[in-house]
Amino acid sequence: MLPGGGPAIAAWLTSRLAGKRQGPLTSLRDSLRWRAAGKWYLFAILGPAVLLLATHELSRALWPSLRPESPRMSLAGIAVLAAISLLANPWEEVGWRGFALDRLQVQCHPIVAALVVGIFWGLWHIPLLFLTGSGMTSFPFWPWFAGLIGRSYLVAWLYNRSCRSLPVAIAFHLASNIFGGFLGVDSFGALAAVTVAAVAAVIAASGGRLGKQIESAALSTDMHHTP
């Protein structure tokens, strides 16, 4: 849990260094909107599975004899992964979406904000690529990194469209990890391609705003009234 809490701790420190009393726990309280429309929870939970199944089909069509780059995990492994994710992912989202994305979207275009968060989200996980026993040591860096940045756009879209509901973002993060262990990943390159296609569809459907216009006025008011 401690490494996963890093983004939330960084958000708290940033708030204090900036002289603001509103920290990530206040942001967490304000964004714990459980009553988001059910369809957004459905997208958040089933979306990662759809991406992985589409990746599976694309990989098998292009490379029939390809050996999975991230094999399916055992039930015991999935249970451990789920437990770790439940402890770590919510705190990650406090920092990534509840703090960083919220503030970046006030200052710049949501597409740029999602890109910046995605880059730092990926960089934060780099130590796991070298940590023996992490399960990520075999991941090809650039395809994995591109796919993670793509998922940053999808989480941003879900977060904005659900009226900044952090539980929806957390659900997507958890589902991505758990389905990733359950289904495996045949090719991270194929997963990146499928994710980018989904991002393009979301950007087109949202008019390039990733759903930000729904909460833009209220969010600007919140930021200006931060003590």
C-alpha positions in Angstrom: 0.0 0.0 0.0 2.8 2.4 0.8 4.1 2.7 -2.8 0.6 3.1 -4.0 0.0 5.9 -1.6 2.8 7.9 -3.1 0.6 10.0 -5.5 -1.7 10.9 -2.6 1.2 11.8 -0.4 2.7 13.9 -3.2 -0.6 15.7 -3.6 -0.7 16.5 0.2 2.8 17.8 0.1 2.1 19.9 -2.9 -0.9 21.5 -1.2 1.1 22.3 1.9 4.0 23.7 0.0 1.6 25.9 -2.0 0.2 27.2 1.3 -3.2 25.6 0.8 -5.1 23.9 3.6 -7.2 21.8 1.2 -5.3 18.6 0.7 -6.0 15.3 -1.0 -8.2 14.0 1.8 -10.5 17.0 1.2 -10.4 16.3 -2.5 -11.2 12.6 -1.8 -14.2 13.6 0.3 -15.4 16.1 -2.4 -15.0 13.5 -5.2 -16.5 10.5 -3.5 -19.6 10.7 -5.6 -20.9 7.1 -5.4 -24.2 8.0 -7.1 -22.8 8.4 -10.5 -25.0 6.9 -13.3 -24.8 3.1 -13.4 -23.6 3.2 -17.0 -20.3 4.8 -16.0 -19.6 2.0 -13.5 -20.5 -0.4 -16.2 -18.0 1.2 -18.6 -15.4 1.4 -15.9 -15.7 -2.3 -14.9 -16.3 -3.9 -18.3 -14.2 -1.5 -20.4 -10.8 -3.0 -19.5 -12.2 -6.5 -20.2 -13.4 -5.4 -23.7 -10.0 -3.9 -24.4 -8.2 -7.1 -23.4 -10.5 -9.4 -25.3 -10.2 -7.2 -28.5 -6.4 -7.3 -28.0 -6.6 -11.1 -27.7 -8.5 -11.4 -31.0 -6.2 -8.9 -32.8 -3.1 -10.6 -31.6 -4.3 -14.1 -32.6 -5.3 -12.8 -36.0 -1.9 -11.1 -36.7 0.4 -13.5 -34.8 -1.3 -16.9 -34.4 1.8 -18.5 -32.7 2.6 -15.5 -30.5 3.6 -16.3 -26.9 1.7 -14.1 -24.4 3.8 -11.2 -23.2 1.9 -11.3 -19.9 0.4 -14.8 -19.3 -2.8 -15.5 -17.4 -2.2 -15.7 -13.6 -3.3 -18.5 -11.3 -6.3 -17.9 -9.1 -4.0 -17.5 -6.1 -2.0 -14.9 -8.1 -5.2 -13.0 -9.0 -6.3 -13.0 -5.4 -3.0 -11.5 -4.3 -3.1 -9.0 -7.2 -6.7 -8.0 -6.3 -5.8 -7.5 -2.6 -2.8 -5.3 -3.5 -4.8 -3.3 -6.0 -7.6 -2.7 -3.5 -5.1 -1.3 -1.1 -3.1 0.8 -3.5 -5.2 1.9 -6.5 -7.7 4.1 -4.6 -4.8 6.1 -3.1 -3.2 6.4 -6.6 -6.4 7.8 -8.0 -6.6 10.4 -5.2 -3.3 11.8 -6.6 -3.7 11.1 -10.3 -7.3 12.0 -11.0 -8.6 13.6 -7.8 -5.8 16.1 -7.5 -3.5 16.3 -10.6 -6.1 15.9 -13.3 -8.6 18.2 -11.6 -6.1 21.0 -11.4 -4.5 20.5 -14.8 -7.8 20.7 -16.5 -8.4 24.1 -15.0 -5.2 25.4 -16.5 -5.0 23.6 -19.9 -7.0 21.6 -22.4 -8.2 18.2 -21.1 -6.3 16.3 -23.8 -3.1 17.9 -22.6 -4.0 17.3 -18.9 -4.7 13.6 -19.6 -1.4 13.3 -21.4 0.6 14.9 -18.6 -1.1 12.7 -16.0 -0.5 9.6 -18.2 3.2 10.3 -18.6 3.7 10.7 -14.8 1.5 7.7 -14.2 3.7 5.6 -16.4 7.0 7.0 -14.9 5.7 6.2 -11.4 5.5 2.5 -12.4 8.9 2.2 -14.0 10.6 0.7 -10.8 8.1 -2.3 -11.1 9.6 -3.1 -14.5 12.9 -3.9 -12.8 11.7 -5.3 -9.5 12.1 -9.1 -9.4 8.8 -10.8 -8.7 6.6 -7.8 -9.6 5.1 -9.5 -12.7 6.0 -6.6 -14.9 9.7 -7.4 -15.6 8.8 -9.0 -18.9 6.7 -6.0 -20.2 8.1 -4.3 -23.3 8.5 -0.7 -22.2 7.3 1.4 -25.1 4.2 -0.5 -26.0 3.3 -0.8 -22.3 3.9 2.9 -21.8 1.8 3.9 -24.8 -1.0 1.8 -23.6 -0.9 3.3 -20.2 -1.0 6.8 -21.5 -4.0 5.7 -23.6 -5.8 4.4 -20.5 -5.1 7.8 -18.9 -7.4 9.4 -21.5 -10.1 6.8 -20.9 -10.0 7.3 -17.1 -10.1 11.1 -17.6 -13.2 10.7 -19.8 -14.9 8.4 -17.3 -14.0 10.7 -14.4 -15.3 13.8 -16.2 -18.5 12.2 -17.6 -19.4 10.8 -14.1 -19.2 14.3 -12.7 -15.7 13.8 -11.2 -16.7 10.6 -9.4 -13.4 9.1 -8.0 -15.0 5.7 -7.4 -15.6 5.4 -11.1 -11.9 6.1 -11.8 -10.9 3.6 -9.1 -13.2 1.0 -10.6 -11.5 1.3 -14.0 -8.1 1.1 -12.4 -9.0 -2.0 -10.4 -10.7 -3.7 -13.3 -7.7 -3.0 -15.5 -5.4 -4.8 -13.1 -7.6 -7.7 -12.2 -8.8 -8.5 -15.8 -5.2 -8.1 -16.9 -4.2 -10.9 -14.5 -7.2 -13.0 -15.4 -7.1 -12.7 -19.1 -3.4 -12.0 -19.7 -2.0 -9.8 -22.5 -0.9 -11.5 -25.7 0.8 -8.4 -27.1 1.2 -5.0 -25.5 1.7 -3.5 -28.9 -1.8 -4.8 -29.9 -3.2 -3.6 -26.6 -1.7 -0.1 -27.2 -3.3 -0.1 -30.7 -6.7 -1.1 -29.4 -6.5 1.4 -26.6 -5.5 4.2 -29.0 -8.5 3.3 -31.2 -10.8 3.5 -28.1 -9.2 6.9 -27.2 -9.8 8.2 -30.7 -13.5 7.2 -30.5 -13.9 8.8 -27.1 -12.2 12.1 -28.2 -14.4 12.2 -31.3 -17.6 11.5 -29.4 -16.8 14.1 -26.7 -15.8 16.8 -29.2 -12.3 16.7 -28.0 -13.2 17.7 -24.4 -13.1 14.3 -22.7 -16.4 15.3 -21.0 -14.8 18.2 -19.1 -17.5 20.7 -20.0 -20.0 18.9 -17.7 -18.1 20.0 -14.6 -15.9 22.9 -15.9 -17.8 25.7 -14.4 -18.3 24.1 -11.0 -14.7 23.0 -10.9 -13.4 26.4 -11.7 -15.5 27.8 -8.8 -14.1 25.1 -6.5 -10.5 26.0 -7.4 -11.0 29.7 -6.9 -12.6 29.2 -3.5 -9.9 26.9 -2.2 -8.6 28.4 1.0 
